[in-house]
Amino acid sequence: MPIPAGIIGTGNMGGAMAQNLLARGWTVRVYDPDTPKITNLERFGAIASVNSCNVAIDSEVVIVCVVDAAQTEEALFGAHGVTTGLQPGRTVLLCPTIAPADTERFAQRLAALGVHTIDAPMSGGPVRARDGTMSLMVACEDAHFDAHRELLDALANPVFRVSQRVGDGARTKLVNNLLAAINLAGAAEVMVLAQQLGLNLGTTLDVIERSSGQSWIGMERMRRAVAGDLEPARAHVTLLEKDSRLALAEALAAGADAPLGAQASRVFERAHLAGLAEADDAVLFRFLGGV
């Protein structure tokens, strides 16, 4: 039988995850500082909470689905954070894309309180989160993985069992997202080239989609960009800007060379500086095209 779960952060991904679990019969408590987001989820059966502590009191597992390490810190250890209400023996599922060192640090602090951590960054976008077909990259002790396999399987398909070392989920996600940044920047660049060469953009995308240049993120984003479908933002420019920056820091620490990643990261940084920080990241097509 599904156990009570809580979700902190109900934006594009967290809100979609909540809808997925609710549709499957889970009891889900939710909190987000943006009140309309949790009010919207009440119509799907979610239990709205006044803060993260309130979510944690009645949840066996709390899923943290915020943007970055600072928001994760606040959600977990703030004045009304998860740890003020979560009982020893319960579990936190960490889904944000953050530095592995931050994941490890949070897990150590939670362990000192008797709380378990599952390092589980996600990928796939809101549509796949809503239907349970997004990916989770899971790193945790076997006992915690086995205890919460029903929840993990409800949230994602596939669930990738990365390792037992907390932090490896975060490392895997950064590797993935650095490639996503490279692929998206590259797709935007070549579609601008196609436009300047006078090619039909729809036909060009059809060719790429069935040929060696295909990438999921490139095709999904460029289809929307060519159609002018950039509102509302599904994934802000700042997300892959952050993730590529974190990935490059890991590469530097490991002594790895990442020249393409560095170039892609700079494209996202330039778009941010051009005032596109909160725009859908498909806007790179317009940005690189000078529109």
N, C-alpha and C positions, 0 to 999 in steps of 0.2 A: 504493500500500500504506500502511495507517495507520502513522504514526510513533509511537514511544513517548511517552506523555504521563504527566504527574503531576498529582495533585490535592492541594492543601493545604487542609484543612478539609472534613470529610466528614459534616457535619450533614445537615439535611433536603434541602438543594439539592445540596451537593457529593456526598453519598452517592448521590443519585438520578442525578446526572450520571455518576458512576463506573459505576453499573449499566448505564446507557444505552450508554456507550462499550464496556464489556466485552461486552455482548450483540452489539455490532456487530463484534467481533473485534479491538478495540484492546488493546494492552498498556498497563495502567494501574497506576502506582505511587501509593500513597496514604499520607497522614500526617494524623493528628489527635491532639491531646494527650489526647483521650478515647479510650483504647485500645479499648474494646468497639466503637466505631464502625468502626475499621479491621479489627478481627477479624471483624466481621459481613461486611465486603466481601470478605474472603478466600474465602468460600464461593462467591462469584460469579466468582472468578478474579483478583481484585486482588492486587498484590504489596505487602504491608505494609512500611512503612519506619519506622525509629526516630526520624527527625526530617526536617525540611524539606530539609536539605542532602542527605540520602540519596535523597530523591525526585528532586532536581535533577540529581544526578550522571549518572543514566541516562535522563533525559527530554529530548526535543527541545523540548517545550513544557511549561511548568508553569502549571496553572490555579490561581489563588488564589481560594478561595471561603470566606473568613472573614466576620466580621460588620461590622467597622468599621476605621477608619484605624489605630488602635493595634495591632490584631491583624494587619493587613496589614504594618505596619512590622516587627513581630516576625517574621512569616513570611518576609519578604524579607531583612531586614538584621540579624536577631538573631544570637546566638552560633552557632546551628546553622541559620541561615536559608538560603533559596534561593540567595542570591548567594555563599555559601561553597562551593557545589557546581556552580552552573550555568556552563557554558562560554560565552565570548564568541560571538556569532552566534546564540545560542538565544533563546527568546522566553518572555515572561511574559504570560499572559492574566489581566487584572485584572477579576474579576467582582463584588466587593463594591459596595454602595451607599455611596459616600464623597464627601466634598467634592471638586469639580473641582480645587481647588488642591492637594489631597493627591494626586490622581491624577497631576497634572502634575509634582509634586515627586518622586514615586516614579519616574515615567518618566525624569526627568532623571538621577536617581541611577543607574538601571539603564543608561541610555545611556552614562554615564561608564565603565561596566564592559563596554561593548560588547554589552549585552543589549537586545533589542527589547521594546517594550511594545505590547500590543493592549488598548485600553480597551474593555471589553465587559461592562457591567452586564447582569444577566439579569432576566427577569420571567416569571411564569406558575405558580409553585408546584411542589412536588415531583413530582406526578403527571405534569405536562407535561415536567419535566426528565428524568424516567425514560423517557419515550417519545420524547424528542427533539423535542417540539413547543412548548417554551418559546420566548420571544423573547430575542434578544441585540441590544443597541444598540452597534454597533461603530464606534469611531473609532481610526484608525491610518493609517500610510502605506500607499499602494496595494500596495507590494511585500510588506509583511508580511501584508496581507489576502489577497493572491493566494497567497502561500506556504502559508497555513494555512486556505484555504477548505474543504478536505476536513474538517478538524476542526470548524470553525465550523458547517458544514452538518450534521455528525453530532450536534452539541450542540443545535442549534436550528432551528426552522422556524416563523416567519420569522427570518432574519438581516437586521436593518436596518443598512444602510451609512449611518451618520450623517454622517461627514466624515473628513478626514485629520488633523484636529487632536485629539490626545489631550486628554481632558478633556470633549469634547463628548458622549461616551457617558455620562459621569457627569452632565452637565447635563441630558441628555434623560431619564435615569432619575429624577432628582429632580423634574422637571416631571411625569412620569408618576405618581410615588409621592405627590406632593402631591395630585393629583387622586384617587388611590386612597384616601388618608386622608379627603378630603372625602366621597367616595362612601360609604365604609364608615361613617363617623360619621353621615352623613345616613340611610343605610339602617337603622342601629340606632335612630336617633331616630324614624323614621316607623313602624318595626315596634313600638316601645313604644307609640306613639300608637294604632296599630291594635289592640293588645292592650287598651289602656285604653278604646277605643271599643266593645269587645266583638266585634270582627271575628274570623272564622276566619283564623288566621295563615297556614295553608297556602294557602288560597284567595287571600288577599291577595298572597302571594308569586307565585302563578300569574298574577295580574293584572299585577303590576308587571313580571314577567319578560317579558311579551308587550306591554308598554305603554311609555309615554314615560319612566317612572321607572327603567327597567332599567339596571343596571350589573353587570358580571361579578363584581367583588369583593363588591358588596352582596348579590347573589343567592347566591353560593357561601357566604359567611360566614353570612348570615341563615338559609339552609336548615339549616345545621349547628346554629346557635344555637337555632332553634326546636325542632329534634329533640333538643337536649341533648347534641350530639356536640361536645364541646370538649376531649377528651383522646385522644391526646396533642396537645400544641400543635404546629400546623403552622407558624404564624408568630406569634411572641411580640408582645405589645403594644409592647415596647420597639423593635421594628424600624420600624414606621411612626411611632412617636414620634421616633426618631432621624432618619428620612428626612424627615419633615415639618419638623423643626427645621432640618436642613441646607438644605432647599428654601427656607425662609423667609429664611435667611441670604443665599442667592443672590438672592432677590427684593429684599431690603434693599440689597444691594450694587449691584443693577441699577436701583434707584429705582422698582421695580414695586410696586404695591399688591396685597396678597393677603389681604383680610379674611376670606374663607371658609376659606382655608388656615390662617390664624392661629387661627380658632375650632376647626377640626378638630384642629389640633395640641394645643390646650389640652385637648380631650377625652381624647386619648391620655396627655397628661401627668397629668391628674387620675386616670385609671385606674391609671397607674403608682403614683402617690402613695397610692392606695387599696389597694395591695398586689397588684395584678394584672400586675406587670411581666412575669412569665414565663408568664402565661396566654395561651391562644390568643386572637388579636385579635377573634374572633367574640364574645368575652365582653363586648364593648361593649353588646350587647343587654341582658344582665343588669345591667351597671353603670348604664346610663342608666335602666333600669327600676327601679332601687333594690333589686334582689334580692341 
